[in-house]
């Protein structure tokens, strides 16, 4: 974890967006960072496609954290 310096205008945009989307300011910043990173790595993908990737990735991570999934993954290994 670290500190990132951003402009006051960006911080204000984060405050407004995080409130509107019921996220913390940090969660909103992380979301924008993920979307931006994926946009740079995959310039042909739309915002909607990037969101689908993030949702799919989150679902896979959540499944891996459940006890049943851990047992299943242990059996595969």
Secondary structure, 3 states (H helix, E strand, C coil): CCCCCCCHHHHHHHHHHHHHCCCCHHHHHHHHHHHHHHHHHCCCCCHHHHHHHHHHHHHHHHHHHCHHHHHHHHHHC
